[in-house]
Amino acid sequence: MIKKIIAGLCLVMSTVAFSQENNASPYSFYGIGDLKFKGTTENRSMGGLGILPDSIHINLQNPASYSSLKLTTFTLAGTTSSTNLKSDSQSATATRTTFDYLAVALPFNKIGVSFGLMPYTSVGYRVQNKILPAASPDGFGRKSQFTGDGGVNRVFGGAAYKITKNFSLGADFQYFFGDIETQSIVSITDPNVDDASLIQYGTREINKSSYNGAGVNIGATYQGIINKKYTWYASATYSPETTLRSTTDRTISTISFSSTGSGINDELEKITAKTDVKIPSKVAVGTGFGQDRLWFAGVEYTYQESNKIGNRFDNITNSAFENSHKFSLGGYYIPQYLSYTSYLSRVTYRAGLKYEKTGLLLNGEHINDMGLSAGVGLPLSGIVGGSNLNIGAEFGRRGTTSAGLIRETYVNLFVSLSLNDKWFVKRKFD
């Protein structure tokens, strides 16, 4: 039964993954877009904490955890987001529903393997600015429009080996691919008419970029028993610098507007450029403490080197990148894991918080992200093996209204399904 469910859901989710507009942030204009969260709904509900090796949940942040799985596990997830965008003078709200990940993991004694698909970055913005002729020093009104969509995806396959009862090593091998299209239109209005909607002419630039490349993520986990009652966990991951090959087709044209629409007058330039894009190295370390199947609390620190890719446009001078730092704190609580009388006692309750210095610097302002999350893991009755439905919510804020920038206040609701089954069982009876 689980195999049929996997086949159907894989087909549906893969179609959704490549047909959606998956971002609504002007900050995705920079670099190759917003970096998507790499972990599962369970991790995200605990402030992004990714240090726990689990027997029934896939930990996508640390490949060394695959060897801790006891059952074949299939998981997929999606998120619905509502974001309020606010500047000094204006505000707007945007909503998006996105695909988060799809993954399968298989245990083989001391070895665990996993493979899957998830977005790596996303681009999605629509920004415009108007200057009326009466407000312009030279008497010419101007209208600027910037749009972008697309992103980079990640297919991965990895394995882990349990070297000792307490210590595991693992690695993910990753292939990145995706397309990003951006468009900018700068138009000049009639200087004799104080109406920015009457546009005489302008220029349009379209950039269509494709990316592909391979990378690796290495992980290690350790867990030890303290006083025969408590478990101490330690986790570390390292992703070396990765090179993506990029091909960009750039077209620059003049364009005219009228009350009935618009038309391209002349194509001024069309070029194709091939470049290498560097994804900086990243390291994460974490530790935690708790009682198995009862409670856990932990903390994790992630460091990423300064982004070297700049942005997709040569004339943007107000942006820069710096080293990124992220702190996550979170945990879970299960009142009574094997309760036969109370369903709520078997529910896993999760919570956490995060603070991230994203590494993006605009107009001299650091773009920081902070948020609070919570969630539940709901056991699916009637399905043997610990299958569960995970639901979580995240409330946070990114950016600032200082220096002419935009502050994003977001609410993310995310859901994942984790199905478990026992495969490769040797028959004892015919």
Summary of the structure (lengths in Angstrom):
residues: 430
radius of gyration: 24.4
end to end distance: 20.7
largest distance: 90.8
contacts: 1447
relative contact order: 0.17
helix: 9%
strand: 61%
